Amino acid sequence: MAIRRNLTVALSTMLATTALSPVALAQEPEEDPIATLDVITVTAQRREQSIVDVPISITAVTGADLDARGVEQLRDLQYSIPGLSIADRGPGTGQIQLRGVSQFVGSPTVGTYIDELSIAPGSAGTALSPQLLDLARVEVLRGPQPALYGESSMGGTIRYITADPVLDEVSGRLGAETATTDGGEGSYRLEGVLNLPIAADKLGVRLAGSYENAGGWIDTPDGDNANGSTIYSLRAKVRFEPTDRLSFSLLAMTQSMEEDDSTLADINMFNPAPGRAPSRDQFDVYNLVSEFDLGFATFLSSTGRIDREGAVAIDQSDFTIGFSLVPLASGGLGRSPGDITEAVVFADGQFERTSQELRLTSNGDNRFNWLIGVTYIDDERVGNSFSVTAPTPTSALAFDLFGTPAQTNTSEFWTLYAQGAYALSEALTVSLGGRYFEDERSRQIAPGAPFQTATFDSFNPRVNLTYDFDRGIVFFTAAKGFRSGGFNYTRVPPAFTPPPASFGPEELWTYEVGMKQYFFDSKLLIDAALYYNDWSDVQQTLTIAPGVPFSFTANGGAASGFGVDFAAQLVVSDELRLGATVGWTDMAYDTASATHVAGDPLDLVPEWTASVSVDYRKSLANGVIGFARGDLGYTDGSQNTLRNLPSPPFDTFTFVDGRTIINLKAGAEFERFKVYGFVENALNDDGTTYPAIGTVTIPARGRPVTFGLGLDVTF
């Protein structure tokens, strides 16, 4: 309680003194060449705008800021983006939540894009995690974005904007890092960027690639430092501008992540599970974007393709041995304790997406600005899972508890969307938008089995009022987010009634008031928002009978709550910038259901997040620039609640620890190269990053304190 009280006081003090954020939020500066904020242009509303003119609660982190922080994946940014938290146990398991809208089941609650292509996976907890290499910026839009980004954008939308080829200049960069982790193996990372004009001012290509070998730090009965991993990423982007009014951009990228064992461990960084749990995640992304300036408007076509495959092993030995004593009639294994010495579940899957979007956007800054578009997406997911136990299960079992046949899930959906903004006066603008969404889904539980089908549709509106001050804006927004329903498949003991074959959609309304305002001649920028979420027909994991751990998904209960996003940035001088962010989320369940009671918090959602940063650059002799940066990130602990499972062997409540992470970086920049040293997790915080849930009885933990050196060469 004392820690919470002290934290609250500290955060209140920061708010009262307009504390400062490490993220890039800026507009045109005053005519003071020293100590003013940088210009940041975003395309959050599908047109280029200064970020301060966009009536959305948005964080934009530029490519330069990503480099200064030394971050490689989105999870490295989570503490410094208000309302964002990410839970993952390894490659391909990312569960992204914004503003407390968090789920384990169904479709994702946060939309994700690379350039103009939606890369949101077919199910929650499987987010793609592209390397943050050679990006123009990352845009994080908080709150539902129904008109412009559609389904899965209930909590918000994250956009990875890749750097375009420069058509009149040859340039490039090579980078290398080496690091050592306390109690673990060494790591190294190589990356490079090459920009090549092919036809001056007409055609160019930009190549970016990286390879990382990350040493493990978790010991197992099978060996020390067992959870080493490798990641490689390669991206090519071609841009062709045959005329001033016509352009084509083709993006092709591939990324592969492999982990030798999981990051599950006790406080001593030891995983006692007897089995190995490797995982891998590989995906290819293609996006062809064509733009034609018609004069009155710009026509855009975006054609996309995603191919993804992955596999994971999960050791469930500890749970399975304990569960062997539960009688078969109650859904247990009904065996003696010595029958099972090891149990590992293996799962693999493939995901394919083909998409086409057509959009028409008005040109210029007119009294009335508009856009209209249509999108078609065709998804297919094929998955299989099976279990290996030792000794092999006996024929006395009436059914196979762990084995599931291969399943095929498809989703074919199209949307029609539009948005218009009309200036009622020089200061006041009203914006109305909406998207009609229709999703036809099907599932085949095994080859040769009949397909189940269902269609879900929804109209999702958004209304916004914006008042434009001389140095900022105030805005009000009401918007509706939507997620499709889906299907259940549970093989249950003969004594129990099978669950419903499908579950329905859910919706969320968010009401928000926000402001963005400059102070002190553009040296200080405050960005703050107060919001209220109202979530109904929440999709939840239920069981076929009280205390019997055979689960299915159904709609049950409702949740709501207030929240605050706060960010600010101050330029103290041409050499020094200071900052902080604060996020507060108070989402909780309003009604009782089988899994939660009124007052339970949303699963895996921290109430508080906060960050502070210091960025210092100093000109030294002979054109050398010295630099130093420090980033502190804090997150509250969070809770996962499963009231409908038997305890034991399941825990009703499991938790993720609060964490305080400090990263430090310092070095010198010369004309063509940069050398630096860094420390990650300087406090050696050993808190958990993912809880022990269900059959996984130990949590995941982050990397201990790591020291490293780096070199960048540019040409």
N, C-alpha and C positions, 0 to 999 in steps of 0.2 A: 504493500500500500504506500509506503514511503517513497519507493521508486516511482510509482505512478503519480503520486502527488507532486514530487519534484519535477517530473517530466512535464506535467500539466502546467506548472508554474513557468517552467522554462519556455514552453511553446507559447504560452500566453504573453510572456515578455517579448518573444520574437514578433508575434503579431502586433503587439502594441507599438513596437519600435520599428515596424516595417522591415523585418528581417529579409535576407537577401537570398535569391535562388541561384543555383548553379546551372540552370537550363537557359537556353538562348530564347529570349522573348524580346523582340525589338521592332522598331519602326524607324522612319526617317529621323535622323538626329538633327539637333539644332546646328547652327553654323559655328560650332566649337570643335576644332579638329582634335582636341585633347579630351580624353575622359568622357566619351559619350558611348551610348549603346550601339551595337552593330545592327545592320539592316537584315531582317529575316523575312523572306518571301515564302509563303506556303501555298498549297493547292488543295486545302482541306475542303473547300466548297467547289471543287472542280474548275477553278479559275485562279489565276495568280493574284494574291492579295498580301498586303502586309499583315503579319500575324495579329497585330493589335486591332485591325479592322474586321477580323473574323469573329462573329458573335457565337463562338463555340469555346468551351473550356478546353484549351489545347496546349500541349507542350511540344515544342519542336527542338530537337537536339541535332545540331549541324554536324557535318562530317568532321570539321575542325575540332568541335567539342568532343566528339567520340574519340578522336585521336588523342586529345589532351587528357582525357580520362583513362585511356588505355583499355576500353571495354571491348569485348568481342561478341557478346550475345545480349539479348534483351534483358535477361535476368540480372545482368550486371548493372542495369539502369533502374531497377525497380524501386529502390529506396528513394531515389531522387525525383520520381514522377508521382505526384500526388494521386492517391487512389489506386495505384497499380501494385499488385503482388503476384508472384509466380511460384507455384509449387511444382517441382519435378524430381523424379528419381533417376533420371538418365536420359539418353537419346530418345526423342520422340514421345516423351511423357509430359510435356509442358502443359500445366493447367493455369491459364492466364485469367485473371479477374480484374475488373475495374469497378470501382465504387461499390464494392460489396456484392456484386452480381456474380455468384460463384456456384458452379455445379460440377458434379462428377458424371452425370448421366446425360444422355441426349446430345444434341448439337452443341457446339461451343457457344459461349455467351459474349465473346469478344470477336469482332471481325478482324481479319488480318489480310493485308494486301502487299504485294510487291509491284511497284509502279501501278499499272491499271488493272492488275489481275488479282482476283480474290483467291487467297491460298488457305482460307479457313478449312480445317479438316472436317471430315464427316462426323466426328464425335468429339465430345469434350475430353480434355486431358491428353490430347495427341497433337498439340500445336507444332507446326513447323518452326524451326529455330534457325533462320539463316544467319550466317556470320555477318557481323556489322563491318564489312570491309568495303571501302571505296563507295560509301553512300553520300548522296547529297545531304540527306537528313533523315531522321525518323520523326514522324508525326504521330502523336498519341492524342486522339480525340475522345474526350470523356463524355459519357451519356449516350443514349440511343441516337443513332444516325439513320433513321428509317428512310428518308427521302433519297439520300445519296449513296448509302452503303448497305441498306437492306438487312436481310436475315442474319442472325448471329451478332448483330451490333447492339445488343441489349445494354451491355455495360459500356460499350464504346468501340472504337475502331483504331487499329494500329497500322500505319502505312510505312513501308520501307521504300524510300525513294532512291533509286540507284543513280550514280553520277553518269551524265551524258558524255559521249565523246566530244572533245573539242576539235573542231574541223579545220583549224588553221595553225596547230602547234603540236610538235612532237614532244612528249613529256613522259615521265615515269617515276616510279619509286620502288626501292627495295628495302625491306625491313627484316630484322632478325632479333629474336629475344631468346634468352636462356634463363631458367629459374630453378630454384630448389625449394621444396616444401618441407616444413618442419615434420620430422618423422616419416617422410615419404621419399619417393624417387624424384629425380630431376625431370625437367620439362624443357621443350624448346618449340619455337614457332617461327615459320618463315612465311613471308607474304610479299607480293609484288603487284604493281599496277603499270600498265603500258598503254599510252594513248597514241594512236597513229592516224593522221589524216591520210586518206587515200586519194581523194580529189579535193583540192583546196576549196573550202567553203561549201562543199557539196556532199562529200562522203567521208566517213571516218569510223574507226573501230576503237573500242576501249576494252582491254582485257584486265581482269583482276583475279588473283588466285592466292590461296593460303593453305598451309599444311601445319598442323599442330600435333605434337606428341606430348600428351599430358601424363606425367607420372602419377601413379596411384599413391594413396596414403592410408588405406584401410587394410588391416591384416585379417586373414581368415585361417581356418585349419589347413587350407590347401596351400598357403604361402603368404608372405608379407607383401604389402603394397599391391594388392590384387586388383584394384579397380582402375588400372591405367586405361587411357583412351586415346584414340586418334580421330582427328577431324580434317578432312580436306574439302576445299571449296574452289570451284572454278566458274568464272562468269565472263561472258562476252556480250558486248552491246554494240550494235551497228546502227548508225544514224545516217539517213540519206535525205538531203534537202534539194530536190531537183529545181524547185522554184521557191520564191519567197512565200508562197501561199500553200505549198504542199510539202509534207514531211512524212518519213517512215522511220520507225524505230523497232529493231528486233532485239529482244533479250533472250539469251539462252544461258542457263546455269545448271550446275550439278553440285550436289553436296552429299558427303557420306560421313556418318559418325558411328564409331564402334567403341564399345566399352567392354573391357574384359570381365568385369564383375560389377555388382551394384554398389551404390554409395551408402547402403544400409550399415549401421554400426552403433555400438554402445558408446558410452562416454569415453572409453579408452580407445576409440577408433578400431574396435575389433568386432567382426561379424562371425558369430559362432556357428552359422548355418553350415552344414557339411557339404552342400552342393554349390556349384558355381552358378552365377546368374548373369551371363553376358547379354548384351543387347546391341542392336544396330538399327540405324535409320538412314535410308538413302532416298533422295528425291531429285528429280529433274523438273525444271520449270522453263516454259517457253511463252513469250508474250510478244505479239506483233501489234504495234500501235500505228495507225494511219490517221493523219490529221490534214484537213483541207479547209482553208480559210475562204468562206463564201462571201465575206464582206460583212453582212449583217450578223453572221454567226459562224462558229467553227464546228465542222462535222468531225467526229472522232469514231473510229472503229478499233476495238480491242479484241483480238483473238488469242485465246490462251489454252495451254495444255499443261497438266501436272501428271507425272508418273511417280509413284512413291511405293516403297516396300520397306518392311521392317520386321524385326523379330525380337523377342524378349524371353528370358527365362526367369522365373520367380521361385525362389526356394521357400517352400511352405512346410518344411519338416517340423519345426517347433510346434506350429499349430496342429498339424495333422496327427502327430504323436499324442498330443493332449486330447484331440477330438476323437481319438479312437475309442475312448471310454464311453462316449455318448451312445445310448441305445439306437439301434437302427430305426425303430419305430418313431423316434423323435428327430430323425434326419441325420443321425450320426453314422459313424463307420461300424459300430458294433463289434469291435475287435479287442483283443487284449493288447496291452501297451507294447509288448515286444514284437508285434506283427509288422510294424512299420518303423524303419530306421531312417528313411529319407524319402522326401516327396518334392518333386520339382515340376512346375507347370511350364510348358513351352507354348508360345503363341506366335503366330506370324500373320502377316496380312499384306494386301496390296490395295492401293487406292489410285484411281484414275479420274481425272476431271478434264472435260472439254467445255470451253465457255466462249461465248460471243456477246459483246456489248456494243451497242450503237448509241451515240449521244450527240445532241445538238445543243450548243451553248452560245448564248448571245454574246456579241463582242462589245467592247467599250464599257465605260463607266456611266451608264445611263440612269435615268430616273427609274426605269423598269428594266431589271435584269432577270433572265430566265434561263432554264435548261429543261430538256426533256430527253428521256432515254428508255431503252429497253434492253433486257439482259436475258440470256438463255444459258443454263448450266446443266450439264449431264454428268452425274457422279456414279461411280461404281466402286464398292468395297467388297473384297473377298477375304475372309479370315478363317483361321483354323486354330484350335488349341487342343492340347492333350497333356496327360500327366504320366510321369514315370515314377513309380514307387519301388522301394526295395524292402522286403520281398514283394514280388508281384501280387496284386490284389487277388484274392481267392474267388472262386466261382460262386461262393455263398452269397455274394452281394446281389441284390435284386436288380441293381442298375449301376452304371458307371458314374460315380460321383463327380469326377473331374473331367472326363472326356466330353467333348462337344464336336459335332460334325462341322464340316466346312459350311460356312454361310456366305450368301451373296446378298448384299444390300445395294439398292439403287435409289437414286434421287434425281428426278428430272423436274427442274423448275424454271419458271420464267417470271420476270417482273416487268412492270411498266411504272416509271417514276417521273416526277416533274417537280420543279421548285421555281418559285418566282418571288422576287423582292422588289417592293415598290416604295420609293421615297415619298412619304407624305409631306415632308418638309425638308429643309436642308439638314435638320438634325435627326428627324424621326423616320425610321424605316420599318415596314412590316414585311415579313417573309412567311409564305405558306408553301408547304410541300407535302408530298405523300408518295407512297409506293404501294401498288397492289402486287401481292405475292401469291403464287400458286405453286405448290410442291406436290408432285405425285411420287410416292415412295412405294417400293416393293421389297420383299424379302423372300429368299429361298433358304430354308434351313439346312438343306443338303442337296447334292446333285440328284436330279430326278424328282425331287419333291415339288409339290405345287407352290406357286408364288402367292404370297399375301400382298394385297395392295391397299393403299389408303391415300387420300388426297387432303391436303391441308392448305387453307388459303386465309389471307388476312389483308386488310387495308390499314396502313400504318401512317398516320399523319404527323406533321411537325409544324408548329407555329412559333414564330419568333418576333419579338419587338426589340429594336435597337435604338438607343439614343446616343448620338455622336457628339462628344465634347471636343474641344479644341485639342486636347492632349490625351484622349482616350474614349472609351465607350462604356455604357451600361446596357445590359441586355437581359431579357426574360425569354425563356424557352419552355414549351411543353411538348413532349415527344413520346411516342409509343414504340417500344421494341417488341419483337416477336420471335419465338422459336417453334419449329415444327414439332409434331409428335413423332411417334415411332412404334416399333414392334418389340414384343417380349418373346423370349424363348428360354424356358427353364424346364429341364428334365427333373421331375420331382418323384419321390417315392409313390408307389401306387395308392397309399392310404390318403393322399392329399389331393385336393382339387387343383388342377392347373390354373395358373394366373390368367388374366385377360390377355387376349392376343395382341392388343395394341394399347397405346396411351395417347392422350390428346396434347394439343399445343398449349402454350402458356404465353402470357403477355406481361409487359412491365411499362408503367407510365412514370416518367421522370419530369419533375417541375424544378426549374433552375433559375436563379438570378445571379448574374455575374458582372464583374467589372474588370477593365484593364485601363490603367492610368499611369501616365508619366509624372514625375516630380523632379524638381531641381535641374531644370534645363536638360531633360532627357538623360540624366545620370542615374535615376532610379525608376524602375518599372514595377508596379504592383499588379498582380493577376490573381483574382480571388473569385470563388463561386460558392454559393450555398445551394444545396439541392435536396430534394425529397424523392425517394423511390417508393413506388407502390406496385408490388409484384403479386400476381394472382395465378392460380392453377399451377403452382410450382411442381415440377417433375421431381419425384423422390423415389428412392430405393426402398421397397417394402419387402416383406417376407410372406410366404404362403400360409404361415400360421405363427402365432406368438411363440417366440423362442426357437423357431426352426430356421436355420440359415440358408434357405433357398430363396433367392431374391428375384424381384422383378421391378419394373418401373411403372408408376402410376402418378396421376395428378392428385396432390393433396396439400392443403394448407395455403397460407399466404404469408408474405413478409413485407416489411416496410421499414423506413427509417430515414433520418436526415444524415447529411454529410457535408464536409467542407473541403475544398481544394484551395491551397494558397501557395503562391510562388512570387518571388520578387528577385530583382537583380540590381546591384549597385556597382557602378564604376567609381571607385574611390579616386583613382588617378589613372594616368596612361599606363601605369605599371601594375596596379592592384585592383582586383575584382573580388568581391566577397558575396556569399550567397546562402540561401536556405530555402527549403520547401517544407510544407506541412500538409498532411492528409489525415482527415478524421472521418471514419465511417461508423455509423451506429445502426446498421441493418440488423433486424431480429425478426423471428417468426411471430406472427400475430395470433395464429390459431394452432390448436393441437392437432397432430397427425400421428401416424404410427411411428415416425422416426424422430419427431421433435415436439416440444411443448412450447406454448407461448413464452416468449422471452429468450429462447435459445438463440445464440448468434448464428449468422450464416457460416457455413463450414469453411474453414481455412481462410477466414477474412480477418486480418489484424485491424484493431480499432484505430491505432495511430501508426503513421509513418512520418519520418522527418529526415531531413538532410541538411548539411552545412558544407560549404566549400570555400576554399581560398585559392586564388589563382594569381601568381606573381611572376612578372617578366621584367628583366632588367638588362638594358644595353650595357655591355662590357667593352673592353678594348678591342680594336681591330674588327669591329662589326659583329663580334660574338654576342649572342643573347643568352643569358642565363634564365632558367625558368624553374619554378617549383609549384607544385599543386598538391592540395590535400582535400580529400572527400570523406566526410563522415556520413554514414547512413544508419538510421535506426528504424526498426520495426517492432511493434508489439508482438506478443505471442498470439496464437489463434487456436481455435478449438474445432474438432470434428465430433459430431454427435450421431450415434446410432443406437437409439433407444429400443429398437424392435428386434435386436439380435440377442441371443442368450449370453449372459455374462455370469461365470466364464462359459466357453473359452474366449468369447469376444469381449473387448473393452467397450463400455458404453461411451466413454469420453476418451479421446486421444488428443494430443496437443502438439503444436509446433512452438518451439521456444522463441521468445523475443531475442533479437540479435542487434549488436552494435558493430558495424564494420567500418574500419578506417583504412583507406587506401592512400598511399603517398607516392609521389613521383617527382623527380628533379633531374636536371641535366643542363646541357648547353647546345645551342644551335649555331652551326657555322654556315657558310654560304651554301654548301651542297650536302651537308650531312648533319645529323643530330645524334648525340649520345645521351643516355639517361640510365638511371637506376630507379627501381620501384619496389615498394612493399605492399602486398595485398593482405587484407585481414590482419593489420598490424597488432591488434589486441589479442589475436589468436582465439577469437570467439569460436567455441566448439558447439554452439547451439544447433538444434535440428532444423532441417529445411523441409522435411516432409514427415508426417506422423506415421506411427505404426497403426495400420488400419486393417481390420478383418484378419485375413490369414497371414498377413505380413506383420510379424510381432515385434520388430525393432524399427526405429525410424531411420531416415536418411540424414546425413550430416555434410556440411560444407567443407571446403578445403581449408586446412589450417594455414597459419601465417606462411607467406611465400615471399622470397626475396629474388630479385631478378635484375638483369642488365639488358639494354636494348640498343640497337643501332639502326638508323634510317638514313638512306642515301637517295637523293633526288637528282633528276636530270631533265 
